[in-house]
């Protein structure tokens, strides 16, 4: 049964990652700059009451895990990268849920759009 208590949210915006990503071999030949936004859900009232990082989420460690995940392998699809980051965050941290947005500026479409973005999520989606 879902709690009536609203979830706390930690947001990390504009995380720079450099995956080898793209459908073609040429796109994946070199890492491309992409950005990720994360929204992590949990209950950090204990951390706030005690001022104890051990009862919160260490966002420097989250950043490290996101960057490791992006660099760990080649990705054809932005969706695959987004889900890999989401699964890593949900597996490695005590979260009630998370949302991940990943965007890139495809070289072959730069004249037509600013960026392509994918959003994936798990857990409580109440606003």
trRosetta pair geometry for C-beta under 8 A, 3 or more apart (Angstrom, degrees):
i j d omega theta_ij theta_ji phi_ij phi_ji
2 124 7.1 128 -141 -108 117 105
5 43 7.2 37 119 -106 134 118
6 126 6.8 -128 -128 103 76 126
7 41 4.2 8 160 -164 143 105
7 42 6.6 80 -165 18 96 13
7 43 7.0 -91 -136 -66 61 67
7 96 5.6 -137 -126 72 127 143
7 97 7.2 -21 -150 38 168 108
7 124 5.0 143 -31 89 146 145
7 126 6.9 133 12 56 104 102
8 41 7.1 141 72 -156 49 53
8 42 5.7 -37 63 77 97 60
8 43 5.9 121 9 -116 109 29
8 44 4.7 -104 83 24 163 94
8 45 7.2 -176 -43 -41 135 70
9 39 5.7 -17 -163 -169 108 95
9 40 7.0 140 -157 70 53 46
9 41 5.9 -22 -98 -97 69 65
10 38 7.8 -3 105 113 84 97
10 39 7.3 154 77 -156 47 44
10 40 4.4 -17 59 59 100 101
10 42 7.4 -2 -2 29 108 105
10 44 7.6 80 -50 -26 109 148
10 57 5.6 -131 12 58 167 133
10 59 6.5 -152 171 -82 132 115
11 37 7.1 -6 -169 -176 93 93
11 38 6.9 168 -150 88 46 56
11 39 5.1 -10 -100 -102 81 74
11 40 7.8 -172 -75 19 34 71
12 15 5.5 37 137 -53 110 116
12 36 7.8 18 104 108 102 89
12 37 6.9 176 90 -154 58 47
12 38 4.5 13 49 49 100 101
12 40 7.7 34 -2 -7 99 107
12 59 5.9 166 -79 -160 120 118
12 62 6.4 -171 -29 109 156 130
12 63 6.7 -161 -160 -76 151 86
12 66 7.9 -160 101 -17 148 159
13 37 4.9 8 -120 -121 62 97
14 35 5.4 -38 -141 -157 49 124
14 37 6.9 26 -31 -82 40 83
15 35 6.5 131 62 -163 49 63
15 36 4.4 -34 63 64 109 89
15 37 7.1 166 10 -80 91 32
15 38 6.8 22 -9 -6 139 102
15 63 6.2 -161 -133 -127 119 84
15 66 5.7 1 151 114 153 152
15 67 7.6 -129 168 -61 110 84
16 33 6.5 -32 -156 -154 94 95
16 34 7.9 137 -156 76 47 45
16 35 6.3 -32 -95 -103 49 70
17 33 7.8 134 76 -155 42 48
17 34 5.2 -30 72 70 91 93
17 35 7.3 149 23 -106 82 20
17 36 5.7 36 -4 -9 126 114
17 66 6.4 -102 -79 141 125 94
17 67 5.7 -161 -112 -112 84 60
17 70 3.7 -164 -175 -90 126 177
17 71 7.5 -141 -167 -40 88 79
17 102 7.7 -42 46 -135 136 107
18 31 3.9 47 160 159 95 132
18 32 6.9 174 -152 71 60 28
18 33 5.9 -25 -100 -94 80 52
18 34 7.3 169 -90 21 29 78
18 67 8.0 24 23 -150 79 87
18 70 6.6 107 49 128 38 124
18 71 6.5 28 75 -83 79 96
19 31 6.3 164 94 -143 11 85
19 32 6.7 -24 71 50 63 80
19 34 6.2 -11 25 14 97 132
19 70 4.3 -109 -61 -178 97 84
19 71 6.5 -136 -98 -77 59 40
19 74 7.6 125 172 -135 92 38
19 75 5.5 2 160 21 139 117
19 81 5.7 -122 -9 -115 173 135
20 28 4.4 67 164 -161 96 77
20 29 7.6 -179 -147 45 109 11
20 30 7.2 -172 -113 112 88 14
20 31 5.5 -72 -67 -90 66 58
20 32 7.4 108 -120 3 31 81
20 73 7.9 -104 53 134 102 35
20 74 4.4 -52 94 -111 112 80
20 75 7.1 143 85 24 59 67
21 27 6.9 -59 104 142 45 108
21 28 6.5 143 15 -99 5 80
21 32 5.7 -91 47 39 92 119
21 34 6.8 21 32 -42 148 139
21 74 7.2 170 -82 -167 42 62
21 75 4.5 -9 -111 70 88 98
21 76 7.5 133 -157 -140 63 3
21 77 7.9 -72 -162 73 99 10
21 78 6.8 76 175 -81 137 62
21 81 6.1 -20 -106 -48 136 141
21 104 6.6 -152 91 -63 135 164
22 26 7.5 -70 110 82 144 60
22 27 2.3 -95 114 123 162 137
22 28 5.1 -150 51 -47 93 72
22 32 7.0 93 -38 -14 112 144
22 76 7.1 -47 100 -147 22 44
22 106 7.5 127 -114 -127 104 93
23 27 6.5 56 43 33 50 146
23 76 5.5 56 -104 -167 52 90
23 77 7.6 45 -75 -73 81 63
24 27 4.7 102 60 2 82 100
24 28 7.2 -167 94 3 47 87
25 28 5.9 -70 -150 49 33 102
25 29 6.4 59 149 -57 67 89
26 29 5.5 -26 -151 -11 34 120
27 32 7.2 -21 -179 -41 79 137
27 106 7.8 -25 -126 -143 129 86
27 107 7.2 -166 -112 24 87 115
28 74 5.1 44 -158 -149 132 122
28 75 8.0 -180 -109 56 113 45
28 76 7.9 -44 -63 -94 133 52
31 71 7.4 -11 -111 -113 134 84
32 104 6.0 49 125 -149 129 127
32 107 7.9 -121 -120 -33 128 101
33 104 7.7 150 96 -131 49 83
33 105 7.9 3 81 31 89 100
34 70 7.2 -158 57 -147 120 135
34 78 7.8 174 -136 -124 143 97
34 81 7.4 26 103 137 169 160
34 102 5.9 19 160 -176 128 93
34 103 6.4 169 -165 84 84 41
34 104 4.3 -45 -107 -82 96 92
35 102 7.3 168 88 -150 45 51
35 103 5.4 -11 60 58 90 92
35 104 7.8 167 20 -78 65 48
36 66 6.1 -152 75 -177 152 133
36 70 7.7 -139 -27 -69 136 132
36 82 7.9 168 -123 -110 106 71
36 85 6.2 -141 -143 -157 152 171
36 100 6.3 -21 -166 -166 108 93
36 101 6.6 154 -157 83 55 54
36 102 4.8 -17 -101 -99 85 76
36 103 7.8 171 -83 18 40 66
37 100 7.4 155 80 -157 53 44
37 101 4.3 3 51 54 99 107
38 62 6.9 -148 85 161 161 129
38 66 7.0 -117 -43 -86 139 143
38 85 7.5 -124 -87 150 112 121
38 89 6.6 169 -147 -95 135 161
38 98 6.5 -22 -167 -169 94 108
38 99 7.2 151 -159 81 46 56
38 100 5.5 -9 -105 -104 74 73
38 101 7.9 -153 -68 27 36 68
39 98 6.6 156 84 -159 56 56
39 99 4.3 4 53 51 106 102
39 100 7.9 -150 27 -65 67 37
39 121 7.9 -14 65 -113 105 114
40 57 6.0 -70 113 64 150 178
40 62 7.2 -95 -42 -123 151 153
40 89 6.6 -126 -99 172 111 130
40 93 7.1 -22 -152 104 139 145
40 95 5.2 -92 -167 -123 95 131
40 97 7.9 167 -158 92 44 48
40 98 5.0 -11 -109 -108 63 94
41 95 6.1 93 64 -178 59 93
41 96 4.5 -78 114 69 99 96
41 97 4.1 8 46 59 129 85
41 98 6.5 -148 14 -71 81 44
41 123 5.6 -166 55 116 134 138
41 124 5.4 -156 153 57 162 105
42 57 6.6 133 27 -37 152 120
42 94 6.7 87 -128 114 136 76
42 95 5.2 -93 -64 -132 108 55
42 96 5.0 158 -97 0 49 93
43 46 7.3 60 126 3 90 93
43 96 7.0 73 -18 -34 80 131
44 47 4.4 -37 -171 36 86 120
44 48 6.0 92 129 -24 83 94
44 55 7.1 129 -147 128 68 83
44 56 5.1 49 -139 -117 118 82
44 57 7.3 -82 -86 0 127 85
45 48 5.6 -53 -148 38 35 113
45 49 6.2 35 154 -21 67 107
46 49 5.7 -54 -143 36 30 111
46 50 6.2 -2 166 7 65 113
46 52 7.6 -45 137 54 83 112
46 55 4.5 -109 110 173 104 139
47 50 6.5 -76 -141 52 24 89
47 51 7.5 68 169 -104 59 12
47 52 5.8 -121 -133 66 62 69
47 53 7.2 53 -146 -109 113 19
47 54 8.0 -178 -108 69 94 44
47 55 3.9 -172 -77 96 75 94
47 56 3.6 88 -129 -60 161 92
48 51 7.5 21 -163 -70 24 51
50 55 6.1 74 54 23 126 147
52 55 4.6 61 88 11 106 106
52 56 7.2 163 96 -8 57 92
53 56 5.5 -72 -149 43 42 108
53 58 6.0 56 175 -85 110 90
57 61 8.0 -132 173 61 67 105
57 62 6.3 36 160 -46 109 127
57 93 5.7 46 -129 -168 107 134
57 94 7.7 -148 -85 57 89 74
57 95 7.2 39 -89 -79 136 93
58 61 4.1 54 96 12 110 114
58 62 6.9 170 93 -14 57 82
59 62 4.9 -43 -144 34 47 119
59 63 6.3 55 153 -23 69 96
60 63 5.7 -48 -152 32 32 114
60 64 6.6 36 148 -20 62 104
61 64 5.5 -49 -149 34 36 116
61 65 6.5 35 153 -17 66 104
61 93 8.0 143 104 -84 113 113
62 65 5.8 -58 -150 38 31 109
62 66 6.3 32 153 -20 66 107
62 89 6.5 39 -144 -120 98 100
62 93 6.7 3 -91 -56 96 151
63 66 5.8 -56 -147 35 30 112
63 67 6.3 25 158 -14 65 109
64 67 6.0 -60 -148 39 27 107
64 68 6.2 29 154 -20 64 109
65 68 5.6 -52 -144 37 31 114
65 69 6.3 33 156 -22 64 106
65 88 5.4 179 160 148 111 122
65 89 6.8 139 106 -83 133 62
65 92 5.7 -162 -129 69 158 162
66 69 5.8 -56 -150 34 28 112
66 70 6.5 27 154 -18 63 107
66 85 5.5 37 -133 -140 82 110
66 88 7.2 162 -88 88 47 135
66 89 7.3 19 -75 -65 89 104
67 70 5.8 -53 -148 35 32 112
67 71 6.3 15 159 -5 65 112
68 71 6.2 -72 -147 47 27 99
68 72 6.1 48 154 -55 66 102
68 88 7.9 178 79 -163 99 155
69 72 5.6 -37 -145 -1 29 123
69 81 7.9 126 132 -159 99 70
69 84 5.2 168 176 134 115 104
69 85 5.2 149 100 -92 148 63
69 88 4.7 -116 -78 -22 141 162
70 81 6.5 44 -117 -156 75 112
70 84 8.0 145 -78 94 45 124
70 85 7.1 18 -59 -76 83 109
72 84 7.8 -151 51 168 126 141
75 78 7.5 98 133 -83 129 26
75 80 4.8 -177 -152 86 105 116
75 81 4.5 42 -160 -58 175 94
75 84 7.4 -122 -93 2 129 142
76 80 6.5 66 52 13 71 145
77 80 4.4 102 67 -2 92 99
77 81 7.2 -157 100 -1 56 82
78 81 5.7 -54 -154 38 38 112
78 82 6.2 40 150 -22 69 106
78 102 5.7 -172 -173 99 93 112
78 103 7.7 31 -155 -112 139 27
78 104 6.2 -145 -98 12 121 113
78 116 6.2 -165 -20 113 164 112
78 117 7.8 -144 158 -147 149 18
78 118 4.6 155 122 -4 109 130
79 82 5.7 -54 -146 36 31 112
79 83 6.4 26 158 -13 65 107
79 118 5.1 -149 -84 -153 60 160
79 120 7.3 104 -151 -52 71 127
80 83 6.0 -57 -147 41 28 106
80 84 6.3 32 153 -23 64 108
81 84 5.6 -55 -147 34 30 113
81 85 6.5 28 156 -16 65 105
81 102 5.5 -144 104 136 111 172
81 118 8.0 120 65 57 89 134
82 85 6.0 -57 -152 36 29 109
82 86 6.3 30 151 -19 64 109
82 100 5.2 164 -164 107 81 114
82 101 7.3 -14 -127 -138 120 18
82 102 4.4 -144 -81 13 89 120
82 118 4.6 -124 -28 102 153 116
82 119 7.2 -148 -161 -118 148 13
82 120 4.7 130 136 9 116 119
83 86 5.4 -52 -143 38 35 115
83 87 6.1 34 159 -19 68 106
83 120 5.5 -44 -79 107 67 175
84 87 6.0 -55 -145 38 27 108
84 88 6.4 28 155 -20 62 108
85 88 5.8 -57 -148 35 30 112
85 89 6.4 26 157 -17 65 107
85 100 5.0 154 96 -151 116 158
85 102 6.8 138 17 -60 146 125
86 89 6.0 -59 -149 37 28 107
86 90 6.2 18 158 -11 65 112
86 98 5.9 173 -144 95 77 115
86 99 7.9 -17 -112 -143 110 18
86 100 4.6 -131 -70 7 88 133
86 120 5.2 -88 -40 100 153 115
86 121 7.1 -148 -130 -104 135 25
86 122 6.2 128 174 -6 117 111
87 90 5.9 -59 -142 43 29 107
87 91 5.9 24 160 -17 66 114
88 91 6.0 -62 -142 40 25 107
88 92 5.8 0 169 -3 65 120
89 92 6.5 -68 -132 45 21 96
89 93 5.8 -30 -175 27 62 118
89 95 6.6 13 145 3 91 154
89 98 5.0 143 107 -140 131 176
89 100 7.1 161 13 -65 142 121
90 93 7.4 -70 -114 53 14 80
90 95 6.0 -98 -116 61 57 120
90 97 7.8 -7 -106 -138 108 31
90 98 5.7 -138 -66 19 87 124
90 122 5.7 4 -85 66 147 148
90 123 7.8 -179 -114 -32 118 119
95 98 5.4 27 142 -48 154 101
95 123 7.1 -108 133 -42 95 166
96 123 5.3 132 132 -168 62 138
96 124 5.6 2 133 6 114 117
97 121 6.8 38 171 176 106 93
97 122 5.2 -156 -145 104 78 64
97 123 1.6 -148 -94 83 108 139
97 124 4.8 -162 5 29 145 67
97 125 7.3 -117 152 -56 160 60
98 121 6.6 -155 101 -142 46 69
98 122 5.8 17 47 51 72 90
98 123 6.5 72 5 23 46 129
99 119 6.6 5 -179 -172 100 98
99 120 7.3 176 -152 91 58 39
99 121 3.8 -14 -104 -100 78 111
99 122 7.9 -171 -74 26 51 51
99 125 8.0 94 -68 -111 121 86
100 119 7.1 171 88 -147 45 53
100 120 5.5 -9 59 60 92 84
100 121 7.1 172 17 -81 62 59
101 117 5.8 6 -175 -175 101 110
101 118 7.0 170 -149 85 55 42
101 119 4.5 -17 -96 -96 84 85
102 117 7.0 168 85 -148 37 63
102 118 5.5 -9 57 56 86 91
103 115 4.5 50 172 152 115 133
103 116 6.4 171 -148 83 72 42
103 117 3.9 -25 -90 -94 102 84
103 118 7.6 171 -79 16 55 59
104 115 6.2 166 86 -155 22 95
104 116 6.0 -14 60 55 73 89
105 109 7.9 -145 -179 77 56 89
105 110 6.0 53 165 -100 101 89
105 114 6.8 -67 -110 161 101 45
105 115 4.9 -64 -80 -98 70 81
105 116 7.8 155 -97 12 27 73
106 109 4.3 44 80 29 111 106
106 110 7.0 -145 88 -47 55 68
106 116 6.1 31 -18 -1 108 122
107 110 6.1 -23 -153 -25 31 114
109 112 4.8 -71 -169 51 76 110
109 113 5.5 -8 148 36 112 98
109 116 7.5 60 73 -38 150 111
110 113 7.7 -95 -127 59 20 54
113 116 7.0 72 107 -58 139 71
121 125 6.6 96 124 -91 144 107
